[in-house]
Amino acid sequence: MKTLSLLLTMFISPLFFTHTSTIHQFKIQALDSEEIIDFKAFKGKKVLIVNVASKCGYTSQYADLEKLYQTYKDKLVVVGLPCNQFMGQEPGSEKEIAQFCSSSYGVTFPMTTKIEVKGKDQHEIYQWLTQKELNEKGDFKVKWNFNKFLIDETGHLLEYFPSKVKPLDDAIVKYLK
């Protein structure tokens, strides 16, 4: 009987009870706030996760991120994660970042506390986004600010886009039509 139980556990259970991790398992503190962003709240919507910076050549993408968010907010959430790991292009305090995003680009989409997107202190969200063994999609390197990760409605990684792919590019928008 023990042998049968062991065989069932080893060979049959994984077929029926596989557990895939999703973005919905994560929570992170909101920018300049005590609020917590719980990714479970985004179930049923696509999520575009972007590492952002205020003093980057791609910073103007904030405008298109906001437009994308406003246009598709019934089915998409954009989440900005400030990071200062690329030539110190996000040096401000969280209050300064929030003020800059609001006054310069009218950002209303959720923004998180400043995080690390690579290296030994890489935030767990970015560990999941960049490692195939966790996201089951692929291994990705965040090489600069404004890299984008599109998550599907069930919390699985759908696609990765480098910085040069603009938020309103058809490569992204085609997933929202």
MDTraj code that builds the backbone (N, CA, C; nanometers):
import mdtraj as md
import numpy as np

residues = "MET LYS THR LEU SER LEU LEU LEU THR MET PHE ILE SER PRO LEU PHE PHE THR HIS THR SER THR ILE HIS GLN PHE LYS ILE GLN ALA LEU ASP SER GLU GLU ILE ILE ASP PHE LYS ALA PHE LYS GLY LYS LYS VAL LEU ILE VAL ASN VAL ALA SER LYS CYS GLY TYR THR SER GLN TYR ALA ASP LEU GLU LYS LEU TYR GLN THR TYR LYS ASP LYS LEU VAL VAL VAL GLY LEU PRO CYS ASN GLN PHE MET GLY GLN GLU PRO GLY SER GLU LYS GLU ILE ALA GLN PHE CYS SER SER SER TYR GLY VAL THR PHE PRO MET THR THR LYS ILE GLU VAL LYS GLY LYS ASP GLN HIS GLU ILE TYR GLN TRP LEU THR GLN LYS GLU LEU ASN GLU LYS GLY ASP PHE LYS VAL LYS TRP ASN PHE ASN LYS PHE LEU ILE ASP GLU THR GLY HIS LEU LEU GLU TYR PHE PRO SER LYS VAL LYS PRO LEU ASP ASP ALA ILE VAL LYS TYR LEU LYS".split()
xyz = np.array([
    [0.0814, -0.1193, 0.0000],
    [0.0000, 0.0000, 0.0000],
    [0.0861, 0.1261, 0.0000],
    [0.1957, 0.1251, 0.0776],
    [0.2839, 0.2404, 0.0799],
    [0.3436, 0.2657, -0.0582],
    [0.3769, 0.1588, -0.1289],
    [0.4346, 0.1721, -0.2620],
    [0.3348, 0.2365, -0.3571],
    [0.2098, 0.1936, -0.3516],
    [0.1066, 0.2508, -0.4366],
    [0.0875, 0.3998, -0.4051],
    [0.0833, 0.4327, -0.2772],
    [0.0679, 0.5720, -0.2357],
    [0.1848, 0.6562, -0.2853],
    [0.3065, 0.6030, -0.2734],
    [0.4253, 0.6732, -0.3197],
    [0.4196, 0.6941, -0.4707],
    [0.3795, 0.5904, -0.5444],
    [0.3687, 0.6032, -0.6893],
    [0.2645, 0.7069, -0.7296],
    [0.1522, 0.7090, -0.6607],
    [0.0482, 0.8088, -0.6885],
    [0.1008, 0.9498, -0.6636],
    [0.1703, 0.9656, -0.5543],
    [0.2252, 1.0968, -0.5197],
    [0.3282, 1.1423, -0.6223],
    [0.4131, 1.0519, -0.6655],
    [0.5220, 1.0877, -0.7562],
    [0.4757, 1.1108, -0.8998],
    [0.3816, 1.0304, -0.9477],
    [0.3497, 1.0354, -1.0896],
    [0.2131, 1.0938, -1.1237],
    [0.1164, 1.0741, -1.0416],
    [-0.0180, 1.1187, -1.0755],
    [-0.0474, 1.2559, -1.0164],
    [-0.0093, 1.2818, -0.8944],
    [-0.0382, 1.4109, -0.8312],
    [0.0107, 1.5296, -0.9133],
    [0.1339, 1.5263, -0.9651],
    [0.1794, 1.6415, -1.0430],
    [0.0930, 1.6682, -1.1660],
    [0.0326, 1.5650, -1.2224],
    [-0.0515, 1.5844, -1.3391],
    [-0.1782, 1.6627, -1.3059],
    [-0.2289, 1.6443, -1.1866],
    [-0.3548, 1.7062, -1.1481],
    [-0.3395, 1.8270, -1.0569],
    [-0.2295, 1.8364, -0.9880],
    [-0.2163, 1.9390, -0.8860],
    [-0.0949, 2.0291, -0.9056],
    [-0.0570, 2.0511, -1.0309],
    [0.0569, 2.1405, -1.0510],
    [0.0184, 2.2813, -1.0087],
    [0.1101, 2.3479, -0.9441],
    [0.0862, 2.4843, -0.8989],
    [0.1829, 2.5760, -0.9714],
    [0.1282, 2.6635, -1.0503],
    [0.2090, 2.7593, -1.1219],
    [0.2030, 2.8920, -1.0477],
    [0.3180, 2.9503, -1.0247],
    [0.3184, 3.0802, -0.9581],
    [0.2754, 3.1873, -1.0580],
    [0.2143, 3.2910, -1.0073],
    [0.1683, 3.4020, -1.0903],
    [0.2086, 3.5343, -1.0247],
    [0.1906, 3.6424, -1.0982],
    [0.2191, 3.7757, -1.0438],
    [0.1255, 3.8054, -0.9273],
    [0.0116, 3.7362, -0.9219],
    [-0.0892, 3.7617, -0.8186],
    [-0.0422, 3.7252, -0.6775],
    [0.0716, 3.6597, -0.6656],
    [0.1231, 3.6233, -0.5337],
    [0.1976, 3.7386, -0.4656],
    [0.2212, 3.8475, -0.5391],
    [0.3055, 3.9545, -0.4879],
    [0.2270, 4.0742, -0.4349],
    [0.2898, 4.1387, -0.3355],
    [0.2429, 4.2658, -0.2804],
    [0.3656, 4.3553, -0.2689],
    [0.3426, 4.4854, -0.2836],
    [0.4532, 4.5809, -0.2713],
    [0.3973, 4.7149, -0.2241],
    [0.4779, 4.7848, -0.1513],
    [0.4363, 4.9155, -0.0998],
    [0.4208, 5.0146, -0.2145],
    [0.3161, 5.0953, -0.2076],
    [0.2922, 5.1996, -0.3066],
    [0.3908, 5.3150, -0.2860],
    [0.4122, 5.3923, -0.3898],
    [0.5034, 5.5057, -0.3875],
    [0.4551, 5.6133, -0.2910],
    [0.5447, 5.6569, -0.2032],
    [0.5187, 5.7675, -0.1117],
    [0.3865, 5.7507, -0.0374],
    [0.3639, 5.6281, 0.0113],
    [0.2363, 5.5966, 0.0764],
    [0.2547, 5.4749, 0.1663],
    [0.1641, 5.4595, 0.2603],
    [0.1636, 5.3400, 0.3440],
    [0.0792, 5.2289, 0.2795],
    [0.0120, 5.2613, 0.1686],
    [-0.0726, 5.1637, 0.1010],
    [0.0127, 5.0513, 0.0423],
    [-0.0504, 4.9357, 0.0294],
    [0.0135, 4.8193, -0.0306],
    [-0.0577, 4.7879, -0.1617],
    [0.0196, 4.7688, -0.2672],
    [-0.0350, 4.7249, -0.3948],
    [-0.0345, 4.5728, -0.3927],
    [-0.1526, 4.5138, -0.3983],
    [-0.1678, 4.3687, -0.3983],
    [-0.2048, 4.3272, -0.5401],
    [-0.1166, 4.2536, -0.6052],
    [-0.1380, 4.2155, -0.7441],
    [-0.2591, 4.1228, -0.7611],
    [-0.3077, 4.0622, -0.6531],
    [-0.4316, 3.9835, -0.6610],
    [-0.5477, 4.0708, -0.7064],
    [-0.5435, 4.1970, -0.6716],
    [-0.6511, 4.2895, -0.7086],
    [-0.6608, 4.3071, -0.8604],
    [-0.5589, 4.2659, -0.9346],
    [-0.5568, 4.2843, -1.0790],
    [-0.6014, 4.1596, -1.1558],
    [-0.6481, 4.0577, -1.0851],
    [-0.6981, 3.9375, -1.1531],
    [-0.8067, 3.9774, -1.2514],
    [-0.8007, 3.9179, -1.3708],
    [-0.8991, 3.9488, -1.4734],
    [-0.8578, 4.0627, -1.5656],
    [-0.7455, 4.1281, -1.5365],
    [-0.6920, 4.2339, -1.6223],
    [-0.5484, 4.2001, -1.6600],
    [-0.5070, 4.2523, -1.7731],
    [-0.3661, 4.2443, -1.8068],
    [-0.2937, 4.3484, -1.7227],
    [-0.1650, 4.3249, -1.6973],
    [-0.0835, 4.4168, -1.6184],
    [0.0452, 4.4433, -1.6965],
    [0.0781, 4.5704, -1.7139],
    [0.2046, 4.6087, -1.7763],
    [0.2942, 4.6632, -1.6664],
    [0.4021, 4.5913, -1.6388],
    [0.4965, 4.6284, -1.5338],
    [0.6171, 4.6946, -1.5993],
    [0.6523, 4.8148, -1.5516],
    [0.7579, 4.8946, -1.6140],
    [0.8514, 4.9504, -1.5076],
    [0.9817, 4.9275, -1.5235],
    [1.0780, 4.9936, -1.4347],
    [1.1017, 5.1343, -1.4900],
    [1.0747, 5.2332, -1.4074],
    [1.0723, 5.3720, -1.4535],
    [1.1808, 5.4568, -1.3874],
    [1.2111, 5.5703, -1.4517],
    [1.3095, 5.6649, -1.3984],
    [1.2772, 5.8043, -1.4506],
    [1.3043, 5.9047, -1.3708],
    [1.2669, 6.0432, -1.4016],
    [1.3689, 6.1198, -1.4847],
    [1.4910, 6.0705, -1.4938],
    [1.5960, 6.1451, -1.5644],
    [1.6618, 6.0595, -1.6717],
    [1.5778, 5.9956, -1.7528],
    [1.6237, 5.9010, -1.8538],
    [1.5807, 5.9506, -1.9917],
    [1.6503, 5.9084, -2.0932],
    [1.6099, 5.9413, -2.2296],
    [1.4730, 5.8855, -2.2642],
    [1.4283, 5.7840, -2.1927],
    [1.2973, 5.7239, -2.2163],
    [1.1884, 5.7783, -2.1238],
    [1.2216, 5.8749, -2.0390],
    [1.1258, 5.9258, -1.9402],
    [0.9968, 5.9762, -2.0050],
    [1.0065, 6.0271, -2.1264],
    [0.8858, 6.0759, -2.1942],
    [0.7839, 5.9646, -2.2181],
    [0.8256, 5.8387, -2.2029],
    [0.7313, 5.7278, -2.2162],
    [0.6234, 5.7320, -2.1083],
    [0.6459, 5.8062, -2.0011],
    [0.5421, 5.8221, -1.8992],
    [0.4113, 5.8700, -1.9630],
    [0.4200, 5.9636, -2.0568],
    [0.3000, 6.0176, -2.1212],
    [0.2228, 5.9074, -2.1935],
    [0.2938, 5.8238, -2.2674],
    [0.2276, 5.7154, -2.3401],
    [0.1808, 5.6047, -2.2465],
    [0.2530, 5.5817, -2.1372],
    [0.2056, 5.4841, -2.0378],
    [0.0726, 5.5301, -1.9788],
    [0.0627, 5.6592, -1.9484],
    [-0.0625, 5.7126, -1.8945],
    [-0.1747, 5.7044, -1.9983],
    [-0.1432, 5.7369, -2.1230],
    [-0.2444, 5.7281, -2.2302],
    [-0.2902, 5.5834, -2.2494],
    [-0.1967, 5.4905, -2.2482],
    [-0.2304, 5.3485, -2.2598],
    [-0.3212, 5.3064, -2.1450],
    [-0.2851, 5.3472, -2.0242],
    [-0.3638, 5.3151, -1.9054],
    [-0.5049, 5.3719, -1.9153],
    [-0.5165, 5.4981, -1.9537],
    [-0.6486, 5.5614, -1.9644],
    [-0.7329, 5.4986, -2.0755],
    [-0.6703, 5.4639, -2.1856],
    [-0.7421, 5.4060, -2.2994],
    [-0.7944, 5.2660, -2.2699],
    [-0.7166, 5.1865, -2.1996],
    [-0.7516, 5.0451, -2.1804],
    [-0.7747, 5.0076, -2.0346],
    [-0.8017, 5.1044, -1.9465],
    [-0.8052, 5.0719, -1.8037],
    [-0.9177, 4.9768, -1.7636],
    [-1.0113, 4.9512, -1.8540],
    [-1.1118, 4.8489, -1.8248],
    [-1.0527, 4.7082, -1.8340],
    [-0.9371, 4.6949, -1.9024],
    [-0.8754, 4.5633, -1.9164],
    [-0.7244, 4.5610, -1.8923],
    [-0.6679, 4.6743, -1.8499],
    [-0.5231, 4.6837, -1.8284],
    [-0.4911, 4.7710, -1.7075],
    [-0.3918, 4.7279, -1.6304],
    [-0.3343, 4.8103, -1.5246],
    [-0.1868, 4.8288, -1.5583],
    [-0.1410, 4.9516, -1.5574],
    [0.0013, 4.9817, -1.5726],
    [0.0554, 5.0023, -1.4314],
    [0.1686, 4.9407, -1.4020],
    [0.2326, 4.9588, -1.2716],
    [0.3763, 5.0041, -1.2960],
    [0.4096, 5.1215, -1.2437],
    [0.5451, 5.1747, -1.2552],
    [0.6253, 5.1435, -1.1303],
    [0.7461, 5.0921, -1.1490],
    [0.8347, 5.0587, -1.0377],
    [0.9637, 5.1397, -1.0524],
    [0.9762, 5.2498, -0.9789],
    [1.0960, 5.3327, -0.9882],
    [1.2226, 5.2559, -0.9475],
    [1.3291, 5.2831, -1.0213],
    [1.4567, 5.2162, -0.9967],
    [1.5699, 5.3131, -1.0282],
    [1.6728, 5.3128, -0.9445],
    [1.7861, 5.4029, -0.9612],
    [1.9140, 5.3274, -0.9989],
    [1.9013, 5.2112, -1.0619],
    [2.0192, 5.1287, -1.0902],
    [2.0876, 5.1582, -1.2230],
    [2.0307, 5.2447, -1.3049],
    [2.0880, 5.2711, -1.4360],
    [2.1368, 5.4150, -1.4421],
    [2.2657, 5.4321, -1.4158],
    [2.3336, 5.5619, -1.4174],
    [2.2667, 5.6651, -1.3259],
    [2.2087, 5.6194, -1.2162],
    [2.1512, 5.7103, -1.1176],
    [2.0396, 5.7974, -1.1723],
    [1.9573, 5.7432, -1.2631],
    [1.8558, 5.8233, -1.3305],
    [1.7232, 5.8343, -1.2547],
    [1.7188, 5.7809, -1.1332],
    [1.6027, 5.8002, -1.0459],
    [1.6534, 5.8334, -0.9067],
    [1.7187, 5.9506, -0.8921],
    [1.7851, 5.9839, -0.7661],
    [1.6931, 6.0400, -0.6574],
    [1.5750, 6.0838, -0.6953],
    [1.4889, 6.1549, -0.6013],
    [1.4298, 6.0673, -0.4921],
    [1.3755, 6.1364, -0.3925],
    [1.3012, 6.0667, -0.2867],
    [1.1686, 6.0201, -0.3455],
    [1.0995, 5.9358, -0.2729],
    [0.9709, 5.8884, -0.3219],
    [0.8718, 6.0037, -0.3377],
    [0.8769, 6.0988, -0.2474],
    [0.7893, 6.2163, -0.2569],
    [0.8214, 6.2953, -0.3843],
    [0.9509, 6.3127, -0.4127],
    [0.9919, 6.3856, -0.5336],
    [0.9507, 6.3112, -0.6604],
    [0.9643, 6.1792, -0.6590],
    [0.9244, 6.0990, -0.7747],
    [0.7739, 6.1128, -0.7989],
    [0.6957, 6.0996, -0.6932],
    [0.5502, 6.1109, -0.7049],
    [0.5119, 6.2488, -0.7590],
    [0.5742, 6.3537, -0.7071],
    [0.5456, 6.4903, -0.7522],
    [0.5814, 6.5073, -0.8992],
    [0.6985, 6.4577, -0.9387],
    [0.7442, 6.4679, -1.0774],
    [0.6470, 6.3969, -1.1717],
    [0.6092, 6.2754, -1.1396],
    [0.5203, 6.1968, -1.2265],
    [0.3836, 6.2624, -1.2404],
    [0.3344, 6.3147, -1.1315],
    [0.2029, 6.3797, -1.1316],
    [0.2058, 6.5119, -1.2072],
    [0.3011, 6.5978, -1.1751],
    [0.3024, 6.7314, -1.2356],
    [0.3536, 6.7311, -1.3794],
    [0.4479, 6.6453, -1.4117],
    [0.5063, 6.6450, -1.5464],
    [0.4269, 6.5622, -1.6469],
    [0.3653, 6.4534, -1.6005],
    [0.2999, 6.3619, -1.6935],
    [0.1571, 6.3238, -1.6547],
    [0.1076, 6.3756, -1.5443],
    [-0.0286, 6.3446, -1.5020],
    [-0.0513, 6.1978, -1.4718],
    [0.0520, 6.1314, -1.4234],
    [0.0439, 5.9869, -1.3969],
    [-0.0622, 5.9569, -1.2911],
    [-0.1524, 5.8662, -1.3262],
    [-0.2547, 5.8194, -1.2316],
    [-0.2468, 5.6693, -1.2094],
    [-0.1667, 5.5997, -1.2897],
    [-0.1542, 5.4545, -1.2710],
    [-0.0726, 5.4262, -1.1448],
    [-0.0881, 5.3063, -1.0876],
    [-0.0160, 5.2736, -0.9640],
    [0.1355, 5.2789, -0.9814],
    [0.2005, 5.3334, -0.8806],
    [0.3466, 5.3383, -0.8744],
    [0.3881, 5.2773, -0.7414],
    [0.5020, 5.2103, -0.7420],
    [0.5503, 5.1433, -0.6211],
    [0.6665, 5.2184, -0.5594],
    [0.7033, 5.1732, -0.4433],
    [0.8246, 5.2190, -0.3788],
    [0.9432, 5.1925, -0.4711],
    [1.0523, 5.2647, -0.4525],
    [1.1727, 5.2453, -0.5327],
    [1.2320, 5.1080, -0.5024],
    [1.2696, 5.0341, -0.6069],
    [1.3207, 4.8975, -0.5899],
    [1.4462, 4.8739, -0.6730],
    [1.5043, 4.7567, -0.6535],
    [1.6161, 4.7080, -0.7348],
    [1.5592, 4.6063, -0.8338],
    [1.5929, 4.6194, -0.9617],
    [1.5405, 4.5296, -1.0633],
    [1.6431, 4.4266, -1.1114],
    [1.7649, 4.4368, -1.0582],
    [1.8711, 4.3422, -1.0945],
    [1.9699, 4.3346, -0.9785],
    [2.0597, 4.2368, -0.9856],
    [2.1649, 4.2263, -0.8852],
    [2.1239, 4.1514, -0.7603],
    [2.2116, 4.1575, -0.6602],
    [2.1925, 4.0763, -0.5392],
    [2.0705, 4.1188, -0.4578],
    [2.0268, 4.2430, -0.4694],
    [1.9093, 4.2903, -0.3962],
    [1.7863, 4.3026, -0.4857],
    [1.7865, 4.2276, -0.5967],
    [1.6739, 4.2303, -0.6903],
    [1.5434, 4.1981, -0.6172],
    [1.4430, 4.2815, -0.6377],
    [1.3127, 4.2618, -0.5748],
    [1.2524, 4.1301, -0.6230],
    [1.1771, 4.0645, -0.5373],
    [1.1197, 3.9342, -0.5710],
    [1.0276, 3.9393, -0.6924],
    [0.9617, 4.0521, -0.7168],
    [0.8793, 4.0632, -0.8374],
    [0.9674, 4.0497, -0.9608],
    [1.0832, 4.1136, -0.9578],
    [1.1732, 4.1059, -1.0729],
    [1.2458, 3.9719, -1.0808],
    [1.2640, 3.9052, -0.9690],
    [1.3153, 3.7684, -0.9757],
    [1.2162, 3.6840, -1.0557],
    [1.0878, 3.6973, -1.0227],
    [0.9838, 3.6213, -1.0931],
    [0.9777, 3.6608, -1.2411],
    [0.9812, 3.7893, -1.2698],
    [0.9707, 3.8370, -1.4081],
    [1.0866, 3.7913, -1.4956],
    [1.2053, 3.7779, -1.4384],
    [1.3251, 3.7549, -1.5200],
    [1.3767, 3.6116, -1.5211],
    [1.3184, 3.5229, -1.4442],
    [1.3694, 3.3861, -1.4358],
    [1.2669, 3.2845, -1.4859],
    [1.3035, 3.2136, -1.5912],
    [1.2132, 3.1155, -1.6525],
    [1.1659, 3.0109, -1.5523],
    [1.2515, 2.9702, -1.4609],
    [1.2115, 2.8690, -1.3632],
    [1.0972, 2.9179, -1.2747],
    [1.0786, 3.0482, -1.2655],
    [0.9700, 3.1059, -1.1851],
    [0.8517, 3.1513, -1.2706],
    [0.8795, 3.2150, -1.3853],
    [0.7707, 3.2704, -1.4678],
    [0.7227, 3.1757, -1.5781],
    [0.7977, 3.0699, -1.6032],
    [0.7664, 2.9669, -1.7031],
    [0.7567, 3.0198, -1.8457],
    [0.8108, 3.1386, -1.8716],
    [0.8068, 3.1982, -2.0048],
    [0.9470, 3.2131, -2.0635],
    [1.0381, 3.2683, -1.9838],
    [1.1722, 3.2897, -2.0348],
    [1.2612, 3.3608, -1.9349],
    [1.3902, 3.3611, -1.9656],
    [1.4879, 3.4347, -1.8868],
    [1.5086, 3.5698, -1.9558],
    [1.4999, 3.6768, -1.8787],
    [1.5127, 3.8114, -1.9340],
    [1.6069, 3.8937, -1.8481],
    [1.6817, 3.9831, -1.9125],
    [1.7688, 4.0760, -1.8404],
    [1.7110, 4.2156, -1.8540],
    [1.6978, 4.2830, -1.7423],
    [1.6561, 4.4224, -1.7441],
    [1.7831, 4.5023, -1.7674],
    [1.7951, 4.5565, -1.8886],
    [1.9185, 4.6229, -1.9286],
    [1.9151, 4.7740, -1.9112],
    [1.7946, 4.8307, -1.8964],
    [1.7839, 4.9756, -1.8843],
    [1.6471, 5.0098, -1.8274],
    [1.6221, 5.1377, -1.8084],
    [1.4917, 5.1855, -1.7628],
    [1.3856, 5.1607, -1.8704],
    [1.2629, 5.1514, -1.8284],
    [1.1463, 5.1386, -1.9148],
    [1.1418, 5.0067, -1.9918],
    [1.1947, 4.8991, -1.9309],
    [1.1684, 4.7647, -1.9809],
    [1.0258, 4.7324, -1.9384],
    [0.9555, 4.6556, -2.0215],
    [0.8142, 4.6298, -1.9959],
    [0.7855, 4.4799, -1.9956],
    [0.7045, 4.4393, -1.8998],
    [0.6607, 4.3008, -1.8900],
    [0.5086, 4.3009, -1.8917],
    [0.4489, 4.2292, -1.9872],
    [0.3031, 4.2211, -1.9965],
    [0.2568, 4.0894, -1.9364],
    [0.1638, 4.1002, -1.8444],
    [0.1086, 3.9859, -1.7718],
    [-0.0346, 3.9641, -1.8212],
    [-0.0753, 3.8386, -1.8376],
    [-0.2127, 3.8133, -1.8828],
    [-0.3122, 3.8194, -1.7677],
    [-0.4383, 3.8003, -1.7978],
    [-0.5454, 3.8140, -1.6997],
    [-0.5384, 3.7130, -1.5857],
    [-0.4687, 3.6028, -1.6088],
    [-0.4560, 3.5001, -1.5049],
    [-0.3270, 3.5142, -1.4242],
    [-0.2486, 3.6186, -1.4546],
    [-0.1274, 3.6453, -1.3776],
    [-0.0009, 3.5839, -1.4332],
    [-0.0068, 3.5305, -1.5541],
    [0.1111, 3.4690, -1.6161],
    [0.1804, 3.5668, -1.7100],
    [0.3119, 3.5558, -1.7165],
    [0.3908, 3.6418, -1.8044],
    [0.3560, 3.6102, -1.9489],
    [0.3177, 3.7145, -2.0217],
    [0.2771, 3.7005, -2.1609],
    [0.3904, 3.7402, -2.2550],
    [0.4545, 3.8552, -2.2256],
    [0.5559, 3.9071, -2.3174],
    [0.6491, 4.0046, -2.2460],
    [0.7697, 4.0144, -2.2978],
    [0.8702, 4.1099, -2.2502],
    [0.9000, 4.2073, -2.3645],
    [0.9158, 4.3352, -2.3314],
    [0.9496, 4.4374, -2.4307],
    [1.0652, 4.5219, -2.3783],
    [1.1701, 4.5419, -2.4586],
    [1.2810, 4.6278, -2.4149],
    [1.2395, 4.7744, -2.4152],
    [1.3257, 4.8589, -2.3645],
    [1.2997, 5.0026, -2.3483],
    [1.2530, 5.0708, -2.4759],
    [1.3125, 5.0355, -2.5878],
    [1.2836, 5.1053, -2.7134],
    [1.1414, 5.0807, -2.7640],
    [1.0738, 4.9764, -2.7162],
    [0.9347, 4.9528, -2.7561],
    [0.8473, 5.0482, -2.6750],
    [0.7848, 5.1405, -2.7457],
    [0.7037, 5.2429, -2.6802],
    [0.5711, 5.1841, -2.6328],
    [0.5138, 5.2410, -2.5275],
    [0.3901, 5.1866, -2.4709],
    [0.2736, 5.1747, -2.5687],
    [0.2651, 5.2640, -2.6681],
    [0.1541, 5.2596, -2.7635],
    [0.1890, 5.1843, -2.8921],
    [0.3052, 5.1208, -2.8922],
    [0.3481, 5.0404, -3.0066],
    [0.2501, 4.9243, -3.0269],
    [0.2269, 4.8877, -3.1519],
    [0.1350, 4.7776, -3.1820],
    [0.1782, 4.6459, -3.1192],
    [0.3080, 4.6313, -3.0945],
    [0.3571, 4.5095, -3.0299],
    [0.2908, 4.4886, -2.8930],
    [0.2553, 4.5985, -2.8249],
    [0.1860, 4.5924, -2.6960],
    [0.0357, 4.6025, -2.7158],
    [-0.0084, 4.7010, -2.7928],
    [-0.1512, 4.7291, -2.8087],
    [-0.2273, 4.6103, -2.8676],
    [-0.1627, 4.5311, -2.9536],
    [-0.2329, 4.4173, -3.0152],
    [-0.2872, 4.3201, -2.9092],
    [-0.2247, 4.3157, -2.7933],
    [-0.2719, 4.2280, -2.6846],
    [-0.3946, 4.2852, -2.6131],
    [-0.4272, 4.4103, -2.6395],
    [-0.5349, 4.4778, -2.5670],
    [-0.6607, 4.4976, -2.6510],
    [-0.6531, 4.4704, -2.7791],
    [-0.7684, 4.4903, -2.8683],
    [-0.8641, 4.3734, -2.8626],
])
top = md.Topology()
chain = top.add_chain()
for i, resn in enumerate(residues, 1):
    res = top.add_residue(resn, chain, resSeq=i)
    for name in ("N", "CA", "C"):
        top.add_atom(name, md.element.get_by_symbol(name[0]), res)
traj = md.Trajectory(xyz[None], top)
